[in-house]
Amino acid sequence: MSRLRNKVQLIGILGKDPEIMKLESGKTLSKFSIATNESYKNAKGELVKDTQWHHVLAWGKTAEVIEKYVTKGKEIAIEGKLTSRAYDDKEGVKRYITEVVCNEMLMLGAK
């Protein structure tokens, strides 16, 4: 491993329709969340389902495709990189968020 990379691949379901923004620069931004599910058996042998939500950002052509074709409940595969940032909420409390910046997207499931 001569080069380490910041790369993430996820397959999940959209929890709600993507939020689309047209910026003054002319670029398109799409914000959405996808849910991934994992199942395992706990110490008692019971099946446990764990759902994780991932915040995703897509820019440019990828965001435009998402705007046209991706809606709540759709299964998609994404590839991108993890980014973290901080912001102050309405009450002035510093919040931290980790997001996936999507550079590729593939629609899965039924049409």
Sequence and secondary structure as in RCSB ss.txt:
>XXXX:A:sequence
MSRLRNKVQLIGILGKDPEIMKLESGKTLSKFSIATNESYKNAKGELVKDTQWHHVLAWGKTAEVIEKYVTKGKE
IAIEGKLTSRAYDDKEGVKRYITEVVCNEMLMLGAK
>XXXX:A:secstr
       EEEEEEESS  EEEE TTS EEEEEEEEEEEEEE TTS EEEEEEEEEEEEEHHHHHHHHHH  TT E
EEEEEEEEEEEEE TTS EEEEEEEEEEEEEE S  
